Amino acid sequence: MAISNAPSQVATNALQAIPFSSMIGGPLKACIEAQAMAAKTTWDFIQEVGLNTNPDTGEKTAVNVSFSFNQNGRLVQLNVPLLTIVPIPYIAINSVDINFKASISASSSSVNENTESTSMGGSAEIKAGLKIGPFHMDAKLNANYSSKKDSKATEESKYSVEYTMDIAVKAGQDSMPAGLAKVLELLGNSLDVSDPKGTLELNAQKFKVGDKLIATYKNKDGLFAPGDIKCEGDKLTFTESGDSVTTDLVAGTYKIMAGGCTAEILVEA
């Protein structure tokens, strides 16, 4: 009996039946979805922790942390954007290793056995007599015949399929995108040390009639606030010009105020 090719066919079919697309594509798809979730987590963190949103206009402003400390014998206030002093979660998948192993075994055995035996015996009897002269001869013949034939055939097939897959995903804190790094750099450059009372600056303290006063004020947050500049008794009327205010002067003494700051100016005739 010829050797059966069933084992190889079984092994081939078993190998083709393994769902490679889902076994390999599934982990990769999961990694892509995890990377998208990580990016969204980063954005949500920046939105919720580092930015304030005006409910009326939708305008976003950076959250600043302000605290006071002693510098050179005077109390000053430091204003720093929160995003520059807290770690921003930016997790990225660095590598994905997929190890796949398939073990397929198939075997077939076939046994063909034929047995045949033949034997002669007495199954027929023949008698004969012959007389020649004074002699007489008798003959008797017995014959036996039997035939026996045995046949045996056995065929056995076995196969098994086993496969395993190991997946290793490595992720860590990745470098920030260039855009985000530039934003943080700009925020870092905005670090400012200011006076808790604010800072009022004048172009001079003594003037002559016809001179122009230019005043600039930064509040405790380090922001220009020209609208906060006033003159005691409203003796002077200011005009805003960019980050400053200006006014033409007449003779007299004036007290300029803004926030917790005050300054006196003298205008001579």
C-alpha positions as CSV (number, residue, x, y, z in Angstrom):
1,M,0.0,0.0,0.0
2,A,1.4,3.4,-0.9
3,I,2.2,5.9,1.8
4,S,-0.6,8.4,2.4
5,N,0.0,12.0,1.8
6,A,-2.8,12.9,4.3
7,P,-0.4,14.1,7.0
8,S,1.2,16.8,4.9
9,Q,-2.2,17.9,3.7
10,V,-3.4,18.1,7.3
11,A,-0.3,20.1,8.4
12,T,-0.7,22.5,5.5
13,N,-4.4,23.0,6.2
14,A,-3.7,23.5,9.9
15,L,-1.0,26.1,9.1
16,Q,-3.4,28.0,6.8
17,A,-6.1,28.0,9.4
18,I,-4.0,29.9,11.9
19,P,-5.5,33.5,12.2
20,F,-2.2,35.4,11.6
21,S,-4.0,38.6,10.7
22,S,-5.8,38.8,14.0
23,M,-3.0,37.4,16.1
24,I,-0.4,39.9,14.8
25,G,-2.7,42.7,13.7
26,G,-4.7,42.7,17.0
27,P,-1.7,43.7,19.2
28,L,-0.6,46.3,16.8
29,K,-4.0,47.8,16.6
30,A,-4.2,47.8,20.4
31,C,-0.8,49.7,20.5
32,I,-2.0,52.3,18.1
33,E,-5.2,52.9,20.1
34,A,-3.1,53.1,23.3
35,Q,-0.8,55.7,21.7
36,A,-3.9,57.7,20.7
37,M,-5.2,57.5,24.2
38,A,-1.8,58.7,25.6
39,A,-1.8,61.7,23.2
40,K,-5.3,62.6,24.3
41,T,-4.3,62.3,28.0
42,T,-1.5,64.8,27.3
43,W,-3.9,67.2,25.7
44,D,-6.5,66.8,28.5
45,F,-3.8,67.5,31.1
46,I,-2.7,70.7,29.4
47,Q,-6.3,71.8,29.0
48,E,-7.4,71.0,32.6
49,V,-4.2,71.8,34.5
50,G,-2.3,74.4,32.6
51,L,-4.9,76.6,31.0
52,N,-7.9,78.7,32.1
53,T,-10.8,79.1,29.8
54,N,-13.0,82.2,29.9
55,P,-16.6,80.9,29.9
56,D,-17.9,83.9,28.0
57,T,-15.3,84.3,25.3
58,G,-13.7,80.8,25.2
59,E,-10.3,82.6,25.4
60,K,-7.6,80.5,27.0
61,T,-4.9,81.8,29.3
62,A,-2.0,80.1,31.0
63,V,-2.3,79.3,34.6
64,N,0.3,81.1,36.6
65,V,1.7,80.2,40.0
66,S,2.5,83.3,42.1
67,F,4.3,83.4,45.4
68,S,6.3,85.9,47.4
69,F,9.8,85.6,48.7
70,N,12.6,87.8,50.1
71,Q,15.1,89.2,47.6
72,N,17.9,91.5,48.6
73,G,16.0,92.7,51.7
74,R,12.7,93.4,49.9
75,L,9.6,91.3,49.4
76,V,9.0,90.3,45.8
77,Q,6.6,88.1,44.0
78,L,7.4,85.4,41.4
79,N,5.0,84.7,38.7
80,V,5.6,81.4,36.8
81,P,3.4,79.5,34.3
82,L,2.3,76.2,35.9
83,L,3.1,74.1,32.8
84,T,6.8,75.0,33.2
85,I,7.2,73.5,36.7
86,V,5.1,70.3,36.4
87,P,5.9,67.3,34.3
88,I,3.6,66.9,31.3
89,P,2.7,63.3,30.7
90,Y,3.9,62.3,27.3
91,I,4.0,58.5,27.1
92,A,4.9,56.9,23.8
93,I,5.3,53.3,22.7
94,N,9.0,52.8,21.9
95,S,8.8,49.2,20.5
96,V,6.5,46.2,20.1
97,D,7.9,42.7,19.9
98,I,5.7,39.9,18.7
99,N,7.1,36.4,18.9
100,F,5.1,33.6,17.3
101,K,5.7,29.9,17.3
102,A,3.6,27.2,15.7
103,S,4.1,23.5,16.2
104,I,2.2,21.1,13.9
105,S,2.7,17.4,13.8
106,A,0.9,14.9,11.6
107,S,1.6,11.2,11.1
108,S,0.0,8.3,9.2
109,S,0.7,4.6,9.3
110,S,-0.6,1.8,7.1
111,V,-0.3,-2.0,7.5
112,N,-1.3,-4.5,4.8
113,E,-1.0,-8.2,5.6
114,N,-2.0,-11.2,3.3
115,T,-1.8,-14.8,4.4
116,E,-2.4,-17.8,2.0
117,S,-2.0,-21.5,2.7
118,T,-2.7,-24.6,0.5
119,S,-2.8,-28.2,1.5
120,M,-3.6,-31.5,-0.3
121,G,-5.7,-34.2,1.4
122,G,-8.2,-37.0,0.8
123,S,-11.2,-35.5,-0.5
124,A,-11.5,-38.0,-3.5
125,E,-11.1,-41.8,-3.6
126,I,-10.3,-43.8,-6.7
127,K,-10.2,-47.6,-6.9
128,A,-8.8,-49.7,-9.8
129,G,-8.0,-53.4,-10.4
130,L,-5.9,-55.2,-13.0
131,K,-5.4,-58.9,-13.6
132,I,-2.6,-60.1,-15.6
133,G,-2.3,-63.9,-16.0
134,P,-2.1,-65.5,-12.6
135,F,-1.5,-62.1,-11.0
136,H,-4.1,-59.7,-9.7
137,M,-3.3,-56.1,-8.6
138,D,-5.6,-53.6,-6.9
139,A,-5.0,-49.8,-6.6
140,K,-6.6,-47.3,-4.4
141,L,-6.0,-43.5,-4.5
142,N,-7.1,-40.9,-1.9
143,A,-6.6,-37.1,-2.5
144,N,-7.3,-34.2,-0.1
145,Y,-7.2,-30.5,-1.2
146,S,-7.9,-27.4,1.0
147,S,-7.2,-23.7,0.4
148,K,-7.0,-20.9,3.0
149,K,-6.4,-17.2,2.5
150,D,-6.2,-14.5,5.2
151,S,-6.1,-10.7,4.6
152,K,-5.6,-7.9,7.1
153,A,-5.3,-4.1,6.5
154,T,-4.8,-1.3,9.1
155,E,-4.5,2.4,8.6
156,E,-3.9,5.0,11.3
157,S,-3.6,8.8,11.1
158,K,-2.7,11.3,13.9
159,Y,-2.1,15.1,14.0
160,S,-1.9,17.9,16.5
161,V,-1.5,21.7,16.2
162,E,-0.1,24.0,18.9
163,Y,0.9,27.6,18.7
164,T,2.0,30.2,21.2
165,M,2.6,34.0,21.0
166,D,4.6,36.3,23.2
167,I,4.0,40.0,23.1
168,A,6.3,42.6,24.7
169,V,5.4,46.3,24.6
170,K,7.9,48.9,25.8
171,A,6.8,52.4,26.5
172,G,8.3,55.4,28.3
173,Q,8.3,59.1,28.6
174,D,9.1,60.4,25.1
175,S,10.6,63.6,24.0
176,M,8.1,66.4,23.5
177,P,7.0,67.5,20.1
178,A,8.8,70.5,18.8
179,G,5.7,72.7,19.0
180,L,5.1,71.9,22.7
181,A,8.7,72.4,23.5
182,K,8.7,75.8,21.9
183,V,5.5,76.8,23.8
184,L,7.2,75.8,27.1
185,E,10.3,77.7,26.2
186,L,8.2,80.8,25.6
187,L,6.4,80.3,28.9
188,G,9.7,79.8,30.6
189,N,11.0,83.1,29.2
190,S,7.9,84.8,30.7
191,L,9.1,84.2,34.3
192,D,8.9,87.5,36.1
193,V,9.7,88.8,39.5
194,S,7.4,91.6,40.5
195,D,6.5,93.7,43.6
196,P,3.4,92.5,45.4
197,K,2.3,96.2,45.4
198,G,3.0,96.5,41.7
199,T,5.5,98.8,40.1
200,L,4.8,102.4,39.1
201,E,7.3,104.1,36.8
202,L,7.4,107.8,35.8
203,N,9.6,109.5,33.2
204,A,10.6,112.1,35.8
205,Q,9.6,113.6,39.1
206,K,10.3,117.3,38.4
207,F,8.8,119.0,35.4
208,K,8.2,122.4,33.8
209,V,4.9,123.7,32.6
210,G,4.2,122.3,29.1
211,D,6.2,119.0,29.8
212,K,4.5,115.7,29.3
213,L,4.2,113.1,32.0
214,I,4.5,109.5,30.9
215,A,3.6,106.9,33.6
216,T,3.7,103.1,33.4
217,Y,2.3,100.6,35.9
218,K,2.7,96.8,36.3
219,N,0.4,95.1,38.7
220,K,1.4,92.4,41.2
221,D,1.0,89.8,38.4
222,G,3.6,91.6,36.3
223,L,1.0,92.8,33.8
224,F,0.8,96.3,32.4
225,A,-2.3,98.0,33.8
226,P,-2.4,101.6,32.5
227,G,-6.1,101.9,33.5
228,D,-5.1,101.6,37.2
229,I,-3.1,104.9,37.1
230,K,-4.9,107.7,38.8
231,C,-4.2,111.2,40.0
232,E,-5.2,112.2,43.5
233,G,-8.3,114.4,43.4
234,D,-8.5,113.7,39.6
235,K,-6.4,116.8,39.0
236,L,-4.9,115.3,35.9
237,T,-6.6,113.6,33.0
238,F,-4.6,110.7,31.5
239,T,-4.7,109.4,28.0
240,E,-3.7,105.7,27.4
241,S,-1.0,105.2,24.9
242,G,0.0,101.5,24.6
243,D,1.1,100.3,28.0
244,S,1.5,103.8,29.4
245,V,-0.6,106.9,30.1
246,T,0.4,110.5,29.2
247,T,-0.8,114.0,30.1
248,D,0.2,117.6,29.7
249,L,1.2,119.3,32.9
250,V,0.5,122.7,34.5
251,A,2.2,124.1,37.5
252,G,1.5,122.4,40.8
253,T,2.2,119.3,42.9
254,Y,0.5,116.1,42.0
255,K,0.2,112.7,43.6
256,I,0.1,109.8,41.2
257,M,-1.4,106.5,42.4
258,A,-1.7,103.0,41.0
259,G,-2.5,99.8,43.0
260,G,-0.4,100.1,46.2
261,C,2.1,102.5,44.7
262,T,2.3,106.3,45.0
263,A,4.6,108.9,43.6
264,E,4.7,112.7,43.8
265,I,5.7,115.0,41.0
266,L,6.4,118.8,41.0
267,V,5.7,121.0,38.0
268,E,7.4,124.4,38.1
269,A,6.3,127.4,36.2
